Amino acid sequence: LRSVLLFVLCPMLVLGFIYYSSGKLHLHVWGQKPLYDKQGFLLKLDAKLSAELAYKYGNLSEGVCKPGYAAAKMTAIYPKFMKPAPMFLDRNFKRLAKVSSYLPPFGFKTQETIIDIILTATKNYGLGQDVDSLICKRCIIVGNGGILANKSLGSRIDDYDIVVRLNEAPVTGFGKDVGTKTTMRITYPEGAIQKPERYEKDSLFVFSAFKPLDFKWLRQMVFREKLRGTEGFWKSVARYVPKKPTEMRILNPYFIQEAAFQFIGLPLNNGLMGKGNIPTLGTVAITMALHNCDEVAVAGFGYDMNTPHAPLHYYETVKMSAIKESWTHNISKEKEFLRKLVKANVITDLTNGI
């Protein structure tokens, strides 16, 4: 009987010990504070350089472009970051696996034929020889916020190698605050400048598609075809873009996808456009810059709802109070992401609006 009891009790004691130990182990693991948030960003953000980055960049003179800096800082706070991602679609675009299976705006599925036709005409897929040949690129994304007014940042903005502007925000008459240089202007049909005389001469027209219809519009602009109706657009669109096909580019839709799902954490919605899952063009441009620029700065970003009488945009008198909760964007979640970048000094915010 004693041997039977021992035979029964011993395994029970062993199992009990294992269970207790594993519980202790689990408690220990569970008790640890997580290092990263659910998007994969470091929770404890610090603007200081790590020892490795301090060694690499610490001795560079003030104002000297730091090769690979933005990507290095981004990787430090977001280890999943993978730098290679072409800025624009080129003739090999079908090889881009991450976007080939998504419909616009997160990819180009169903639009391959029309993109091929457009790219045959545009012939160029970079920023131009002068900019592409730069060993180190300093980029600034100029937002349209009223916070830019009366800051006299124009000359500082123009000092950047690549100046990115968005939609129809004007330069003429506002040079003192926003600069006069435009390397590229990223837009979409409803956001594009409608008055041909307002287009800058030496800038690239960079197209960002949000729906399949947008590609049809771009084809009509590239080939100077007459725009047949505007059904399907949510507001009036440009009927003519005074740019040669060689001055037009198609933005890689991966930046919309990555900003939405990886960086901000917007609803996937089966990979389709839906309520609150589209990043703003400004954040898409920042995402593009993180992959393609060595240093990234922004100006004119941030809506301050605590100042309802402040101007919404630098170029018009509409007040901050006019902004409505957007159906497509999630401004608060987007701001959380941008604040991470600023806090960790991945990007520099010249107007301190984020």
BELNOR-V458205 format. One record per residue. OMEGA is omega as a letter, one per 20 degrees, with the letter a starting at -180 (none if undefined). NEAR is the number of other C-alpha atoms within 10 Angstrom. D_FIRST is the distance of its C-alpha to the first C-alpha in Angstrom with 2 decimals. Layout:
# BELNOR-V458205
omega=OMEGA near=NEAR d_first=D_FIRST
omega=OMEGA near=NEAR d_first=D_FIRST
This chain:
# BELNOR-V458205
omega=a near=6 d_first=0.00
omega=a near=7 d_first=3.81
omega=r near=8 d_first=5.44
omega=r near=8 d_first=5.01
omega=r near=9 d_first=6.21
omega=a near=11 d_first=8.63
omega=a near=11 d_first=9.68
omega=a near=11 d_first=10.61
omega=a near=12 d_first=12.05
omega=r near=11 d_first=14.08
omega=r near=11 d_first=16.23
omega=r near=12 d_first=16.75
omega=r near=11 d_first=17.96
omega=r near=11 d_first=20.11
omega=r near=12 d_first=21.54
omega=r near=12 d_first=22.16
omega=r near=12 d_first=23.98
omega=a near=12 d_first=26.01
omega=a near=12 d_first=26.90
omega=a near=12 d_first=27.91
omega=a near=12 d_first=29.85
omega=r near=12 d_first=31.58
omega=r near=12 d_first=32.48
omega=a near=12 d_first=33.97
omega=r near=12 d_first=35.79
omega=r near=12 d_first=37.13
omega=a near=11 d_first=38.21
omega=a near=10 d_first=39.98
omega=a near=11 d_first=41.74
omega=a near=10 d_first=42.56
omega=a near=9 d_first=43.87
omega=r near=9 d_first=46.44
omega=r near=8 d_first=49.93
omega=r near=11 d_first=51.22
omega=a near=11 d_first=54.10
omega=r near=14 d_first=55.78
omega=a near=11 d_first=56.82
omega=r near=11 d_first=56.00
omega=r near=14 d_first=59.14
omega=r near=15 d_first=58.13
omega=r near=23 d_first=60.53
omega=a near=19 d_first=59.65
omega=a near=15 d_first=59.12
omega=a near=12 d_first=60.66
omega=a near=15 d_first=64.13
omega=a near=14 d_first=66.45
omega=a near=12 d_first=70.03
omega=r near=12 d_first=69.68
omega=r near=17 d_first=69.59
omega=a near=12 d_first=66.51
omega=a near=9 d_first=67.11
omega=a near=9 d_first=67.52
omega=r near=14 d_first=70.03
omega=r near=12 d_first=71.82
omega=a near=11 d_first=72.39
omega=a near=14 d_first=73.70
omega=a near=16 d_first=75.89
omega=a near=13 d_first=76.42
omega=a near=8 d_first=79.54
omega=a near=12 d_first=81.37
omega=r near=9 d_first=84.50
omega=r near=8 d_first=84.66
omega=r near=6 d_first=85.66
omega=a near=10 d_first=84.84
omega=a near=18 d_first=82.78
omega=a near=19 d_first=79.19
omega=r near=17 d_first=78.05
omega=a near=18 d_first=74.72
omega=a near=21 d_first=74.26
omega=a near=26 d_first=73.40
omega=r near=23 d_first=70.83
omega=r near=19 d_first=69.26
omega=r near=23 d_first=69.02
omega=a near=23 d_first=67.70
omega=r near=17 d_first=64.99
omega=a near=19 d_first=63.98
omega=a near=21 d_first=63.20
omega=a near=19 d_first=62.26
omega=a near=14 d_first=60.56
omega=a near=13 d_first=60.72
omega=r near=19 d_first=64.52
omega=a near=12 d_first=66.10
omega=a near=17 d_first=69.79
omega=r near=10 d_first=71.39
omega=a near=14 d_first=72.79
omega=a near=18 d_first=76.42
omega=a near=22 d_first=78.65
omega=r near=20 d_first=80.50
omega=r near=20 d_first=79.95
omega=a near=21 d_first=81.71
omega=r near=15 d_first=82.22
omega=a near=8 d_first=78.67
omega=a near=18 d_first=77.16
omega=r near=17 d_first=75.17
omega=a near=9 d_first=72.90
omega=a near=16 d_first=71.63
omega=a near=11 d_first=68.25
omega=a near=14 d_first=67.21
omega=a near=23 d_first=70.15
omega=a near=20 d_first=70.90
omega=r near=15 d_first=68.30
omega=r near=19 d_first=69.35
omega=r near=19 d_first=72.32
omega=j near=26 d_first=74.82
omega=a near=23 d_first=74.55
omega=r near=28 d_first=71.34
omega=a near=26 d_first=72.52
omega=r near=25 d_first=75.26
omega=a near=16 d_first=73.70
omega=a near=14 d_first=76.45
omega=a near=17 d_first=79.17
omega=a near=13 d_first=79.19
omega=a near=9 d_first=82.51
omega=r near=14 d_first=84.48
omega=r near=22 d_first=83.07
omega=a near=16 d_first=84.18
omega=a near=14 d_first=87.66
omega=a near=24 d_first=87.85
omega=r near=22 d_first=86.66
omega=a near=14 d_first=89.24
omega=a near=16 d_first=91.88
omega=r near=18 d_first=90.53
omega=a near=15 d_first=90.23
omega=a near=18 d_first=88.93
omega=r near=19 d_first=85.33
omega=a near=16 d_first=85.41
omega=a near=18 d_first=87.08
omega=a near=12 d_first=90.16
omega=a near=8 d_first=90.90
omega=a near=8 d_first=91.72
omega=a near=14 d_first=88.48
omega=a near=11 d_first=86.22
omega=r near=10 d_first=87.48
omega=r near=10 d_first=86.47
omega=a near=10 d_first=83.83
omega=a near=18 d_first=82.53
omega=r near=22 d_first=82.92
omega=a near=22 d_first=83.05
omega=r near=25 d_first=82.71
omega=r near=28 d_first=83.30
omega=a near=26 d_first=82.48
omega=r near=26 d_first=85.09
omega=a near=25 d_first=83.89
omega=a near=24 d_first=86.30
omega=r near=22 d_first=85.36
omega=r near=24 d_first=87.98
omega=r near=23 d_first=86.43
omega=a near=26 d_first=88.56
omega=r near=19 d_first=91.79
omega=r near=12 d_first=93.85
omega=r near=12 d_first=91.47
omega=a near=15 d_first=93.96
omega=a near=18 d_first=91.23
omega=a near=18 d_first=93.39
omega=r near=15 d_first=94.23
omega=r near=13 d_first=90.68
omega=a near=28 d_first=89.39
omega=r near=18 d_first=92.05
omega=a near=14 d_first=90.89
omega=a near=20 d_first=87.74
omega=a near=21 d_first=87.84
omega=r near=22 d_first=86.50
omega=a near=23 d_first=87.34
omega=r near=26 d_first=85.49
omega=a near=26 d_first=86.92
omega=r near=22 d_first=85.63
omega=a near=21 d_first=87.36
omega=r near=18 d_first=90.84
omega=a near=22 d_first=90.76
omega=r near=19 d_first=94.30
omega=a near=20 d_first=95.48
omega=a near=13 d_first=99.24
omega=a near=11 d_first=100.27
omega=a near=18 d_first=96.93
omega=a near=17 d_first=97.06
omega=a near=18 d_first=97.06
omega=a near=21 d_first=93.62
omega=a near=30 d_first=91.97
omega=a near=21 d_first=93.84
omega=a near=18 d_first=95.85
omega=r near=22 d_first=93.79
omega=r near=20 d_first=91.67
omega=r near=21 d_first=89.82
omega=r near=23 d_first=88.14
omega=a near=24 d_first=87.94
omega=a near=24 d_first=84.78
omega=r near=20 d_first=85.27
omega=a near=23 d_first=84.78
omega=a near=25 d_first=87.32
omega=a near=16 d_first=87.29
omega=a near=16 d_first=87.24
omega=r near=24 d_first=89.92
omega=a near=23 d_first=93.32
omega=r near=17 d_first=95.71
omega=a near=13 d_first=99.01
omega=a near=13 d_first=99.75
omega=a near=10 d_first=101.84
omega=r near=14 d_first=98.86
omega=r near=21 d_first=96.96
omega=a near=20 d_first=97.00
omega=a near=11 d_first=98.74
omega=a near=12 d_first=96.43
omega=r near=19 d_first=92.99
omega=r near=24 d_first=90.49
omega=a near=27 d_first=89.70
omega=a near=23 d_first=85.90
omega=r near=23 d_first=84.55
omega=a near=26 d_first=81.12
omega=r near=24 d_first=80.16
omega=r near=20 d_first=78.22
omega=a near=20 d_first=78.77
omega=a near=15 d_first=79.94
omega=a near=16 d_first=83.40
omega=r near=20 d_first=83.89
omega=r near=23 d_first=84.10
omega=r near=16 d_first=86.81
omega=a near=21 d_first=88.72
omega=r near=25 d_first=88.40
omega=r near=19 d_first=89.75
omega=r near=18 d_first=92.73
omega=a near=23 d_first=93.33
omega=a near=23 d_first=93.06
omega=r near=14 d_first=95.43
omega=r near=16 d_first=97.67
omega=r near=13 d_first=97.14
omega=r near=11 d_first=98.18
omega=a near=15 d_first=95.32
omega=r near=9 d_first=95.02
omega=a near=7 d_first=93.72
omega=r near=14 d_first=91.11
omega=a near=9 d_first=88.78
omega=r near=9 d_first=85.15
omega=a near=13 d_first=85.93
omega=r near=9 d_first=85.14
omega=a near=10 d_first=88.47
omega=a near=13 d_first=91.65
omega=r near=17 d_first=91.35
omega=a near=18 d_first=93.64
omega=a near=21 d_first=95.96
omega=r near=19 d_first=97.06
omega=a near=21 d_first=95.57
omega=r near=18 d_first=98.35
omega=r near=19 d_first=96.32
omega=r near=15 d_first=96.68
omega=a near=22 d_first=93.69
omega=r near=16 d_first=93.20
omega=a near=22 d_first=92.62
omega=r near=26 d_first=89.81
omega=r near=27 d_first=86.08
omega=a near=22 d_first=82.91
omega=r near=24 d_first=80.16
omega=a near=25 d_first=76.78
omega=r near=26 d_first=74.74
omega=a near=26 d_first=71.62
omega=r near=28 d_first=72.66
omega=a near=29 d_first=72.49
omega=a near=26 d_first=69.08
omega=r near=20 d_first=67.64
omega=a near=25 d_first=69.16
omega=a near=25 d_first=67.86
omega=a near=18 d_first=64.31
omega=a near=17 d_first=63.29
omega=a near=22 d_first=65.29
omega=a near=22 d_first=65.82
omega=r near=16 d_first=62.95
omega=a near=21 d_first=65.04
omega=a near=16 d_first=63.65
omega=r near=15 d_first=63.39
omega=a near=11 d_first=64.52
omega=r near=8 d_first=63.78
omega=a near=17 d_first=66.27
omega=r near=17 d_first=69.15
omega=a near=18 d_first=71.51
omega=a near=15 d_first=70.37
omega=r near=14 d_first=70.50
omega=r near=18 d_first=70.15
omega=r near=24 d_first=69.06
omega=r near=28 d_first=72.27
omega=r near=24 d_first=72.91
omega=a near=16 d_first=76.44
omega=r near=18 d_first=78.79
omega=r near=21 d_first=78.84
omega=r near=23 d_first=75.12
omega=r near=22 d_first=75.43
omega=r near=25 d_first=78.21
omega=r near=25 d_first=76.12
omega=r near=19 d_first=73.29
omega=a near=24 d_first=75.87
omega=r near=26 d_first=77.15
omega=a near=28 d_first=73.74
omega=a near=21 d_first=73.54
omega=a near=21 d_first=77.16
omega=r near=24 d_first=78.51
omega=r near=20 d_first=77.87
omega=a near=25 d_first=78.56
omega=r near=26 d_first=78.41
omega=r near=24 d_first=80.23
omega=r near=25 d_first=80.89
omega=r near=23 d_first=83.56
omega=r near=25 d_first=84.23
omega=r near=25 d_first=80.61
omega=r near=19 d_first=79.08
omega=r near=22 d_first=79.89
omega=a near=16 d_first=79.99
omega=r near=13 d_first=79.68
omega=r near=9 d_first=80.44
omega=a near=12 d_first=84.03
omega=a near=14 d_first=85.14
omega=r near=13 d_first=88.80
omega=a near=18 d_first=88.30
omega=a near=21 d_first=89.48
omega=r near=24 d_first=86.85
omega=a near=21 d_first=88.57
omega=a near=22 d_first=90.98
omega=r near=17 d_first=93.67
omega=a near=10 d_first=93.96
omega=r near=12 d_first=94.15
omega=a near=15 d_first=91.19
omega=r near=15 d_first=88.99
omega=a near=20 d_first=85.27
omega=a near=15 d_first=84.87
omega=a near=12 d_first=85.80
omega=a near=12 d_first=82.54
omega=r near=7 d_first=80.33
omega=a near=10 d_first=76.65
omega=r near=10 d_first=76.59
omega=a near=11 d_first=75.00
omega=a near=14 d_first=74.36
omega=r near=18 d_first=73.53
omega=a near=19 d_first=70.96
omega=a near=16 d_first=73.04
omega=r near=11 d_first=70.47
omega=r near=16 d_first=67.70
omega=a near=20 d_first=70.28
omega=r near=17 d_first=71.42
omega=r near=13 d_first=67.86
omega=a near=18 d_first=67.87
omega=r near=21 d_first=71.35
omega=r near=17 d_first=70.50
omega=a near=21 d_first=67.68
omega=a near=23 d_first=70.25
omega=a near=19 d_first=72.70
omega=a near=17 d_first=70.22
omega=r near=20 d_first=68.95
omega=r near=20 d_first=72.56
omega=r near=25 d_first=72.01
omega=r near=25 d_first=75.24
omega=a near=18 d_first=78.11
omega=a near=22 d_first=79.39
omega=a near=19 d_first=83.08
omega=r near=17 d_first=83.58
omega=a near=14 d_first=80.30
omega=a near=17 d_first=79.74
omega=none near=21 d_first=76.16
